[in-house]
Amino acid sequence: MWDPGQYLRFGDQRSRPFFELTAQIRAEQPGLVVDLGCGPGQLTAELARRWPEAEVRGLDSSAEMIEAARRLEVGPRLSFGLGDLRDWQPEGPVDVIVSNAVLQWVPDHEALLPGWARALRPGGWLAFQVPANFGAPSHVLMREVAETERWRPLLAGVALNRQSADPAAYLDLLSRAGCVVNAWETTYLHVLPGEDPVLEWYKGSGLRPILAALAPDQAAEFLAEYGTRLREAYPPRPYGTVLPFRRVFVVAQRV
C-alpha cells in the first residue's frame, strides 16, 4: 500500500517534526534504540548516527517501506524488521523508543503506551509525535468525497478518520504510568512547491488506504475530484502553497 518514493517527496517537511521531537531525548549512551513504524528508514538511520554505539532497530508493517529501509548503508548496528507495532514485544529493557507519525493509523493506540513505558529500563525514554489535523480541510474534503454516492460503495470499510489525543491526555496517561512527561503541540505552515502539492503530499500518506482500495482508473478519477476541492481550499500563492499542519509531541522518561 505504501510508496516510499511518494512519501519522501516532501522529505524535508516530513522530517522536521522528527528532529524537533528527538532533540528532547536526553539519553547519552543508550544500548538499545527502537523505532516503531520506521517507514523507509532514513530517520531511523539518523538515530544510528546520533548514537553510533547503540543497537538501533526499525520496525514497520509495510513490506515496501522495509525493503527501502534495508537498502540503507549506515552500519552493522542498524537493522530493520517487518512487523505490526501492536504486536511488538521487546526481548528485554529498552533505552529509547521512538514512534514518528505512525500512531494515528492505530485505533485506540493510547492502550499501547503504558506497555511501551513499562518496556523501558529506569531512566529510559519514549518519544512520539502524531498528526492532529483531522479537522483540517484536507481531511474533511477527503471524507466528503469518499462519502459521495459515486465512491461510498467502493470505499465501504476504508478507515479515513484517524484521531490523535490532545497533549494533556497523553501527559496524564504516561504520568500515571510512572513517567515524567513533556507534551506539546505545534502547527507548522509548510510552504509547498509545485503543482497540486497538497494532493501530492496526501498521495504519500493519508490517501494510501483509498488508493489501495481502488483500481488505477478509479484512483485517478478520485484524485481528480479531490484535487479540485483541494485547490479551492489551498490556493497557490506566488511563493508556494501553504499547508497548515498540526502535530502533537510527547517525550516521556521512565522514573
N, C-alpha and C positions, 0 to 999 in steps of 0.2 A: 504493500500500500504506500510505502514511503519512498520518496525520490530524494536521495542525498544532494544531488546537484541543484534541484529546485530549492531545497531547504537552505542551502548555503549561498544562494544568490544574493541574499541580504545578510551575509555572514557578519559584517562589522556591526550592524544594528542589533542582530540577534545575540551577539556575544557580549555586548556591553553589560547587560544585567548580570551575566555570569561573573565577570571580573569585579563588579561592584559588590556582588554577594560574597565571593570567596575572599575578597580583601578583608572581610570582617572575621575570618577564621584565623585564630591566633596560634594554631598548632605550629610548633617549631621543628620537631623531628618525628613525625608520625611514622609508624611502622606499616600500617595498612590503611589505604585510602580507597573508598568505593564510590563510584559514580553510577547512580541508579537512574536509568533512562539516558544513556550516554550519547544516543544519536550517532552521527558519523565520526565521533571520537576526537575531533580536533580540539575540543575544550578539555576532554579527559587528558589529552597529551599535555595541555598546559599545567595540569595538576602534577604530572610526572616531571615536568621541567622545574616546577616550583620546589618539589620535594624529591630530588633525584635518588635518595637512599630509600624511599618508601616503595612498597609494593602497591601498585595502582591498578585497580580492576574496574573495567567498564561493563555494564550490563544493559542490554536493550532487547525489546521483544520483536524488533524489526530485523529480519534477515538481511534486507538491503542495507540498513544502517550498519550492522555489524560487519558485513562484507567490506564496506567502505572504511570502517574504522581499522580493520585488520591490515589494510594496505599502508597504514601509517608506520613510519620507521622512527621510533623515538628511543627505544631501548628495551632490554630484556625484562625489565621490572614492570612494564606496562602490558596488560593483557585485556582481551575483550571476550565476552561470552553472550550467547543468545539465551534470553530468559525473561520471564514476566516478573517485574519488581514486586508484585503482590505475593509471589511465592519465594522470594529471596530469604534465605536463612544463612547467616554467617557461620563459619566454622568455629570462630572464636571472637573475642572482643575486637572491635574496630576502632581506629583512632579518628577517622574523619569519614562522614557520609555526606555526599553532595547529590542533590537532585535538582536539575535545572530545567524549568519549563516542561515538566512531564506530568506532575500530579493532577493537572486539570483534565487529563484523559482518564483518570481513575475514579470511578464513582465511590463516594464515601471514603476518600483517601485519608481523612482525618483518623480513621480507625487504625491505619498503619503506623502512625507517627509514634505513639508510645512504645511500640515494639522496636522501632528503629532507635529510639532513645535508649532502651534497655540493651541494645546491641553494642552501644558504645562502652569502652572502658572508662572508668572515672577520669574526668578531665577531657574526654573526647568531645568531638564537635559534630553537630548535624546542621547542614545549611541547605536551604531550598528556596526557590522562587517560583511563583505561579502567576501566569497571566490572569488578570482580573478585569477584563474588558468585555465581558459577555453582554453588557447592556449597550455597548457602542454600536454605531450604525453598521459597522462591518458584520457583526454577528446578528443583529436584528434583521438586516436585509437578507442575510443568508437563510435564516429561518423562514422569513416571509416567502422567499422564492420556493424553498423546499416544501412549503405547506400549500402551494397553489394546486389547483386541480390537475395541472399538467404533471407535476412532479410528486405529489403526495403518494400515489400508488407505487411509484418506483423507489421511493426513499423511506417507505414504512420501516420502522425499526432502526433506522440510522440515527444514532445519537449525536446531536449537534450542541446541545446546551450544557457544556461542561462548566462547572462552577468552582470557584475557589472561595475560601472563607476570608473574612477580614483579618487584618493583623492581630487585633485584640483577641480573637477566638483562638488563633494559633498560640499566642502568648500564654493564654490561660491553660490550654491543653498541655503544652510542654512544660510549663512551670509546675503543674500538678504531677508531671511525670518525673520531676526531680532535676530540672534543668534551669539554668539561668538563661533568659531569653532576650534577644534583641529582635524586635519585629517592626517593620515599617513598610510604607508603600511609596511608589514613585510613578508619576505619569510622564512617560517620555513623549517628546514631539519629534518623531522620526521624519526627516525630510528625505523623501524617496525620489530617485531619478527615474527617467524613462517613461514609457507609455504604459498606462494602466498599472502602475506599480503596486497599488493596494491589492488588486486582483492577483498579481504575480506573487505578492507576499503570502496571501492566503492559499494559493495553489501549493505552497510548500508546507502548510501547517493545517489550518482549520478546515480547509476544503477536502483534505485527504479522504475522510470517510465517504463523502459524496462521490468523488472521482472514482473511488474503488467500487462503488455500487452501480455505476452507470457504464454502459457501453461507450466506446470512444466518441461516436457521433452524438450520443445523448449528452455526454460530458461537455462537448463543445457547445451544444445548444444551451445547456445550463450556464456555462461560463459566460456566454454572450449576454444572456438575460441578467445575470447577477452583475456582470461588469458594467452594464448600462446604468444600473442603480448605483453602483459604487462611484462612478464618475460624477454623478449628481451630488452624492454625499461628501466626496473627497475631490473637489475640483482642482485641477492642476494650476499651479502658480508659476510665475516667471522663474522662480528658483527651485521648483520641485513640487511634489505633492506631500502635504503634511498628514501624517498618520499618528494621532494621539494613541498612546498605548499604556494602560495602567497595569502595574505589576505589584505583587505582594512579596516581600522578602522576610525570611526568618533565619536567624542564626542562633542556635541553642548549644550551650555547653553543659554536659552532664556533671553534676556536682559529685 
